[in-house]
Structure formats: C-alpha cells, structure tokens
Amino acid sequence: MCPSANPNFRKSSYSGGQTQDCVEVADLPGSAVVRDSQHPDLSHLEVPASEWRALIATVRSA
C-alpha cells in the first residue's frame, strides 16, 4: 500500500453485527486491503483486485 494512500475502510458485510471479531476492507486502485478491526494499527493484507474479485465470487457461490 502506498504510504500516501488513505484508504476508507469499511466493516466486512460477512462479519455480522453481534461480534467484535471482524475484518475491515478498503478498495484501492488495483487492489483491496484487509485488516483486523480490533487492531487497525497493525499490519494489513493487500490483495490484487482480480484476486479479490475471484475470492468474493467464490464465497458468494458457496
């Protein structure tokens, strides 16, 4: 992730509303960034946009 990027994280819709165990996702040009909502200051996982779309399609079809 580019140091100047200021991603707008949102809570994953698959996290549910009754728990604190969730992830946050932000869209960047060409990638998606995922982080733990309980520790947003720690590391994140950046995934190429094509791979993110494939993951979401697989989850939705399951």
Buried (B, 14 or more C-beta within 10 A) or exposed (E): EEEEEEBEBEEEEEBEEEEEEBBBBBBBEEBBBBBBBEEEEEEBEBBEEEEBEEEEEEEEEE
